[in-house]
């Protein structure tokens, strides 16, 4: 299903041939993100990502870049995460060469024009302000700081006002020369194309990409020994709550057990949290849990929004559901969770963009590509005992973190709740 070629300079090309599709999706992954940055240059990966859309020598304006794909009915965008930066395009099959040429031009020939840099600096500062205005975004930021204090993983991916103001053109070009290199990149493509056809088109454009040694990143340390609580006062109609615990890495043998535990607890309308908090008690409109997996760490989060007068009850209910999960689950629940997870994955793999991201992210972060069948086999192999063990190991009082954004002045009514 998936094929891989490594060019002589170390750039990896991975493909999935999907003969039944009309679209082709291209992804360029670069192994850099916010966890590779110093505090002084926080947000530089995100700033560079923005600047790659602001003009090349052949396409000097942002409009020429966007119109190249949008005039063909396609889409192009990018995103910066903690451990990688992703540039992608999705076009109709006949336009694949144009999209490939555009992504190559953007990454390898962006001008980093001084005037455009200053314009984009203002845009990013507005982005930071906008993010700060959303209670859910503030909640995410607070949780990250609690889970990874004094670590790049605990910082906003876009940086801070001070760091963004201090990032220079020279700093961006230096950082890009270190991180945007063939051994630190993956090009993944999915659609009605043969692997050899992709390699024949990609290689001439990328085989002379300059070499360098990429920066490393500091390990994620877990030294939390007692529950933590943090409150941010906002005049909101809802109290926004998150209970967070450290999770498991992407390579941990129990990662699928944790994923299934999350499905049982808080993913979907038949999950324990949804049935208890929305259907039985009418406490919330939305409540859910989600795991995230990094290369050497992870998180397990539970979110809900609730009437400020009922937040105490909501927290007690979430913690009670966590406690009940530690005490046991049924074979039927595990079976349903497996079928939901497998079905969700299989449905997602009908889309070229999802497949292209699937294979590229795995190759970038794990150094290998698992097929859908292999992941399904891993999910099926998870036992009731494994999920129970993960729940007992991770869902413990000393690792609890509670963050609240809402109309409260004092934490007195909440701080005593953090126990399982």
C-alpha positions as CSV (number, residue, x, y, z in Angstrom):
1,X,0.0,0.0,0.0
2,X,2.8,2.4,0.8
3,X,6.2,2.8,-0.9
4,X,9.3,4.7,0.1
5,X,12.4,6.0,-1.7
6,X,15.3,7.9,0.0
7,X,17.3,10.2,-2.2
8,X,21.0,10.4,-2.0
9,X,20.8,13.5,0.1
10,X,18.6,11.8,2.7
11,X,15.2,13.2,1.7
12,X,12.5,10.6,2.0
13,X,9.7,10.3,-0.5
14,X,6.7,8.2,0.5
15,X,3.6,7.5,-1.6
16,X,0.3,5.7,-1.6
17,X,-1.2,4.9,-4.9
18,X,-5.0,5.3,-4.9
19,X,-6.3,4.5,-8.4
20,X,-10.0,5.3,-7.6
21,X,-9.4,9.0,-6.7
22,X,-9.5,12.1,-8.8
23,X,-7.4,14.2,-6.4
24,X,-3.7,14.2,-5.5
25,X,-2.5,15.4,-2.1
26,X,1.0,16.5,-1.4
27,X,2.6,17.0,2.0
28,X,6.0,18.3,2.9
29,X,6.9,17.5,6.5
30,X,9.9,19.2,8.2
31,X,11.0,17.9,11.5
32,X,10.9,21.1,13.4
33,X,8.4,22.9,15.6
34,X,8.0,24.7,18.9
35,X,9.9,22.2,21.0
36,X,13.1,22.9,19.0
37,X,13.1,26.6,19.8
38,X,14.8,28.6,22.5
39,X,12.6,30.9,24.7
40,X,14.2,34.0,22.9
41,X,13.2,32.6,19.5
42,X,9.8,31.1,20.5
43,X,7.5,31.1,17.5
44,X,10.2,31.2,14.9
45,X,9.0,27.9,13.3
46,X,5.5,29.4,13.0
47,X,6.9,32.7,11.6
48,X,8.9,30.9,8.9
49,X,5.8,28.8,7.9
50,X,3.9,32.1,7.4
51,X,6.7,33.6,5.4
52,X,6.9,30.8,2.9
53,X,3.5,32.0,1.6
54,X,4.7,35.6,1.2
55,X,6.5,35.5,-2.1
56,X,9.2,33.7,-4.0
57,X,11.5,34.9,-6.8
58,X,9.2,33.5,-9.4
59,X,6.0,34.3,-7.6
60,X,6.8,37.6,-5.8
61,X,3.5,38.2,-4.1
62,X,1.2,36.2,-1.7
63,X,-1.6,36.5,-4.3
64,X,0.5,34.7,-7.0
65,X,1.2,31.8,-4.6
66,X,-2.4,31.3,-3.5
67,X,-3.8,31.8,-7.1
68,X,-1.5,29.2,-8.5
69,X,-3.5,26.5,-6.7
70,X,-6.9,28.1,-6.1
71,X,-7.3,29.0,-9.8
72,X,-7.2,25.3,-10.4
73,X,-9.9,24.5,-7.8
74,X,-7.3,23.2,-5.3
75,X,-6.3,24.1,-1.8
76,X,-3.0,24.9,-0.1
77,X,-2.1,25.6,3.5
78,X,0.3,24.8,6.3
79,X,0.6,24.3,10.0
80,X,3.2,24.4,12.7
81,X,3.0,21.9,15.5
82,X,5.2,21.0,18.5
83,X,7.4,18.5,16.6
84,X,6.8,19.2,13.0
85,X,5.9,21.7,10.4
86,X,3.6,20.7,7.5
87,X,3.0,22.3,4.1
88,X,0.2,20.7,2.0
89,X,-1.7,21.1,-1.2
90,X,-4.6,19.1,-2.7
91,X,-5.4,19.4,-6.4
92,X,-7.1,17.5,-9.2
93,X,-4.9,14.8,-10.7
94,X,-3.9,16.7,-13.9
95,X,-2.5,19.6,-11.8
96,X,-0.1,17.6,-9.7
97,X,3.0,18.9,-11.4
98,X,1.9,22.5,-10.8
99,X,1.3,21.9,-7.1
100,X,4.6,20.1,-6.7
101,X,6.4,23.0,-8.4
102,X,4.7,25.5,-6.2
103,X,5.5,23.7,-2.9
104,X,9.1,23.3,-4.0
105,X,9.3,27.0,-4.9
106,X,7.8,28.1,-1.6
107,X,10.2,26.1,0.6
108,X,13.4,26.5,-1.4
109,X,13.0,30.0,-3.0
110,X,11.0,32.2,-0.6
111,X,12.4,35.7,-0.6
112,X,11.8,36.6,3.1
113,X,11.3,40.2,1.9
114,X,12.0,42.7,4.8
115,X,8.7,44.6,4.2
116,X,6.7,41.4,4.1
117,X,8.3,40.2,7.3
118,X,7.2,43.3,9.1
119,X,3.7,43.0,7.8
120,X,3.5,39.4,8.9
121,X,5.0,40.2,12.3
122,X,1.9,42.4,12.9
123,X,-0.4,39.6,11.6
124,X,1.1,37.1,14.0
125,X,0.8,39.5,16.9
126,X,-2.9,39.8,16.0
127,X,-3.1,36.1,15.9
128,X,-1.7,35.9,19.4
129,X,-4.3,38.5,20.6
130,X,-7.1,36.6,18.9
131,X,-6.1,33.3,20.5
132,X,-5.9,35.0,23.9
133,X,-9.5,36.2,23.5
134,X,-10.9,32.7,23.2
135,X,-11.4,30.9,26.6
136,X,-10.8,27.5,25.0
137,X,-7.5,28.6,23.6
138,X,-6.5,30.1,26.9
139,X,-7.5,26.8,28.6
140,X,-5.2,24.9,26.2
141,X,-2.3,27.2,26.9
142,X,-2.7,26.9,30.7
143,X,-2.9,23.1,30.5
144,X,0.3,23.0,28.4
145,X,2.1,25.1,31.0
146,X,0.9,22.8,33.8
147,X,1.9,19.6,32.0
148,X,5.3,20.8,30.8
149,X,6.4,23.7,33.0
150,X,9.6,25.5,32.0
151,X,9.8,23.5,28.8
152,X,9.2,24.4,25.1
153,X,6.3,22.0,25.0
154,X,4.5,24.2,27.5
155,X,4.8,27.3,25.4
156,X,2.4,28.7,22.7
157,X,3.4,27.4,19.3
158,X,3.2,30.9,17.9
159,X,5.5,32.3,20.7
160,X,5.0,35.4,22.8
161,X,4.6,39.0,21.9
162,X,8.2,39.6,23.1
163,X,9.7,36.7,21.2
164,X,7.9,37.5,18.0
165,X,9.0,41.1,18.1
166,X,12.6,40.0,18.5
167,X,12.8,37.5,15.6
168,X,14.9,38.9,12.8
169,X,15.2,37.9,9.1
170,X,18.7,36.7,9.7
171,X,17.5,34.5,12.6
172,X,14.8,33.0,10.4
173,X,17.2,32.2,7.6
174,X,19.8,30.7,10.0
175,X,17.1,28.5,11.6
176,X,15.8,27.4,8.3
177,X,19.3,26.5,7.1
178,X,19.6,24.2,10.1
179,X,16.2,22.7,10.2
180,X,14.9,22.7,6.5
181,X,17.3,20.1,5.2
182,X,16.8,16.8,3.4
183,X,17.6,14.5,6.2
184,X,15.0,16.3,8.3
185,X,12.2,16.2,5.6
186,X,9.6,13.9,4.2
187,X,7.5,14.4,1.0
188,X,4.4,12.3,1.1
189,X,2.0,12.0,-1.9
190,X,-1.3,10.1,-2.2
191,X,-3.4,9.8,-5.3
192,X,-3.7,8.1,-8.7
193,X,0.1,8.1,-9.3
194,X,2.7,5.4,-9.3
195,X,5.5,5.6,-6.9
196,X,8.1,5.8,-9.7
197,X,6.2,8.6,-11.4
198,X,6.3,10.6,-8.1
199,X,10.0,9.9,-7.6
200,X,10.8,10.9,-11.2
201,X,9.1,14.3,-10.7
202,X,10.3,15.0,-7.1
203,X,14.0,14.0,-7.4
204,X,15.1,16.6,-10.0
205,X,13.5,19.4,-7.9
206,X,14.9,18.3,-4.5
207,X,18.1,16.2,-4.9
208,X,20.3,19.3,-4.6
209,X,18.7,20.5,-1.3
210,X,21.7,21.6,0.9
211,X,22.8,19.4,3.8
212,X,23.3,20.4,7.4
213,X,22.9,19.0,10.9
214,X,19.5,19.7,12.5
215,X,19.0,21.0,16.0
216,X,18.0,18.6,18.8
217,X,15.4,19.1,21.4
218,X,15.2,18.7,25.2
219,X,13.5,15.6,26.6
220,X,10.1,15.9,28.3
221,X,10.5,15.3,32.0
222,X,7.6,14.3,34.2
223,X,8.4,15.3,37.8
224,X,4.9,16.1,39.0
225,X,4.3,14.7,42.5
226,X,1.0,16.4,43.6
227,X,-2.2,17.6,42.0
228,X,-2.2,21.2,40.5
229,X,-5.0,23.7,40.0
230,X,-5.0,26.9,38.0
231,X,-7.7,29.5,37.6
232,X,-8.0,32.4,35.1
233,X,-10.7,34.9,35.7
234,X,-12.8,35.8,32.6
235,X,-16.2,37.2,32.3
236,X,-17.7,34.3,30.4
237,X,-21.2,32.8,30.3
238,X,-19.7,29.3,30.7
239,X,-16.9,28.0,32.8
240,X,-14.4,26.2,30.7
241,X,-12.8,23.2,32.4
242,X,-10.0,20.8,31.6
243,X,-8.7,17.9,33.7
244,X,-5.3,16.9,32.3
245,X,-2.9,14.1,33.0
246,X,0.4,13.0,31.4
247,X,-0.2,10.4,28.7
248,X,2.0,8.0,26.7
249,X,4.4,8.5,23.8
250,X,3.6,7.5,20.2
251,X,5.9,4.5,20.5
252,X,4.8,3.3,23.9
253,X,3.5,-0.3,23.8
254,X,0.3,0.8,25.6
255,X,-0.6,3.7,23.4
256,X,-3.6,1.9,21.8
257,X,-4.8,0.8,25.2
258,X,-4.8,4.5,26.2
259,X,-6.6,5.4,23.0
260,X,-9.3,2.9,23.7
261,X,-9.6,4.0,27.3
262,X,-10.3,7.5,26.0
263,X,-13.0,6.3,23.6
264,X,-14.8,4.5,26.5
265,X,-14.5,7.5,28.8
266,X,-15.2,10.5,26.5
267,X,-15.3,10.1,22.8
268,X,-18.7,10.0,21.1
269,X,-22.3,10.2,22.2
270,X,-22.2,6.7,23.7
271,X,-19.2,7.4,25.9
272,X,-19.4,7.3,29.7
273,X,-18.9,11.0,30.2
274,X,-21.5,12.0,27.5
275,X,-24.1,9.7,28.8
276,X,-23.7,10.7,32.4
277,X,-23.1,14.5,32.1
278,X,-25.3,15.4,29.1
279,X,-28.0,12.7,28.8
280,X,-28.6,11.8,32.5
281,X,-27.7,15.0,34.4
282,X,-28.1,17.7,31.7
283,X,-24.9,19.4,33.0
284,X,-23.2,20.2,29.7
285,X,-23.7,20.6,26.0
286,X,-20.2,19.2,25.1
287,X,-17.8,17.0,27.0
288,X,-15.1,14.9,25.6
289,X,-11.7,13.3,26.3
290,X,-8.7,13.1,24.0
291,X,-5.2,11.6,24.1
292,X,-2.2,13.1,22.3
293,X,1.1,11.3,21.6
294,X,4.5,12.9,21.2
295,X,7.8,11.3,20.5
296,X,8.7,10.9,24.1
297,X,5.6,12.0,26.1
298,X,1.9,12.6,25.8
299,X,-1.2,13.9,27.4
300,X,-4.7,12.8,28.3
301,X,-7.3,15.6,28.5
302,X,-10.9,15.9,29.5
303,X,-12.8,19.1,28.4
304,X,-16.2,20.5,29.1
305,X,-18.1,23.8,29.3
306,X,-20.6,24.3,32.0
307,X,-22.8,26.9,33.7
308,X,-20.6,28.6,36.3
309,X,-23.0,27.7,39.0
310,X,-22.7,24.0,38.2
311,X,-19.0,23.7,37.7
312,X,-18.4,22.2,41.1
313,X,-20.9,19.4,40.2
314,X,-19.3,18.9,36.8
315,X,-15.8,18.5,38.2
316,X,-17.0,16.0,40.8
317,X,-18.8,14.0,38.1
318,X,-15.8,13.9,35.8
319,X,-13.6,12.7,38.6
320,X,-16.2,10.1,39.7
321,X,-16.2,8.8,36.1
322,X,-12.5,8.6,36.1
323,X,-12.6,6.7,39.4
324,X,-15.2,4.3,38.0
325,X,-13.1,3.6,35.0
326,X,-10.1,2.7,37.2
327,X,-12.4,0.3,39.0
328,X,-13.3,-1.6,35.9
329,X,-14.8,-1.8,32.4
330,X,-16.6,-4.5,30.5
331,X,-15.7,-6.6,27.5
332,X,-18.7,-5.1,25.7
333,X,-17.4,-1.6,26.2
334,X,-13.9,-2.5,25.0
335,X,-15.4,-4.3,21.9
336,X,-17.4,-1.2,21.0
337,X,-14.4,1.1,21.5
338,X,-12.4,-1.1,19.2
339,X,-15.0,-1.0,16.5
340,X,-15.4,2.8,16.8
341,X,-11.6,3.3,16.5
342,X,-11.2,0.9,13.6
343,X,-14.2,2.3,11.7
344,X,-13.1,5.9,12.2
345,X,-9.6,5.0,10.8
346,X,-10.9,3.1,7.8
347,X,-13.3,5.9,6.8
348,X,-10.6,8.5,7.1
349,X,-8.4,6.6,4.7
350,X,-10.7,7.1,1.8
351,X,-9.4,10.7,1.4
352,X,-6.1,11.4,-0.3
353,X,-5.2,14.2,2.1
354,X,-5.7,12.0,5.1
355,X,-3.7,9.2,3.6
356,X,-0.9,11.6,2.6
357,X,-0.7,13.0,6.1
358,X,-1.0,9.5,7.6
359,X,2.1,8.1,5.9
360,X,4.1,11.3,6.0
361,X,3.6,11.9,9.7
362,X,4.5,8.4,10.6
363,X,7.7,8.4,8.5
364,X,8.6,11.8,9.9
365,X,8.0,11.1,13.6
366,X,8.4,7.3,13.8
367,X,10.8,6.5,11.0
368,X,8.4,3.9,9.6
369,X,4.9,3.6,8.1
370,X,2.3,1.3,9.5
371,X,-0.5,0.1,7.3
372,X,-4.1,0.5,8.3
373,X,-4.2,-3.3,8.7
374,X,-1.3,-3.2,11.1
375,X,-2.9,-0.6,13.2
376,X,-6.2,-2.5,13.2
377,X,-4.3,-5.6,14.3
378,X,-2.7,-3.6,17.2
379,X,-6.1,-2.3,18.3
380,X,-7.6,-5.7,18.2
381,X,-4.8,-7.1,20.3
382,X,-5.5,-4.7,23.2
383,X,-6.8,-6.7,26.2
384,X,-9.2,-5.7,28.9
385,X,-6.3,-6.1,31.4
386,X,-4.1,-3.7,29.4
387,X,-6.7,-0.9,29.4
388,X,-7.3,-1.5,33.1
389,X,-3.5,-1.3,33.8
390,X,-3.2,2.0,31.9
391,X,-6.1,3.4,33.7
392,X,-4.6,2.4,37.1
393,X,-1.2,3.7,36.2
394,X,-2.1,7.1,34.6
395,X,-5.3,8.1,36.4
396,X,-3.9,8.9,39.8
397,X,-4.4,11.8,42.2
398,X,-0.8,13.0,42.3
399,X,-0.8,13.5,38.5
400,X,-4.1,15.5,38.3
401,X,-4.2,18.9,36.8
402,X,-7.3,21.1,36.7
403,X,-7.5,24.3,34.7
404,X,-10.5,26.6,34.7
405,X,-11.2,29.7,32.7
406,X,-14.4,31.4,33.9
407,X,-16.0,34.1,36.1
408,X,-14.4,33.1,39.4
409,X,-12.3,35.3,41.7
410,X,-11.1,32.6,44.1
411,X,-10.1,28.9,43.8
412,X,-11.4,28.0,47.3
413,X,-14.4,26.2,46.0
414,X,-12.3,23.9,43.7
415,X,-8.9,23.3,45.1
416,X,-10.1,20.5,47.5
417,X,-11.8,18.5,44.7
418,X,-8.5,17.2,43.1
419,X,-8.4,13.6,44.4
420,X,-9.3,10.2,43.0
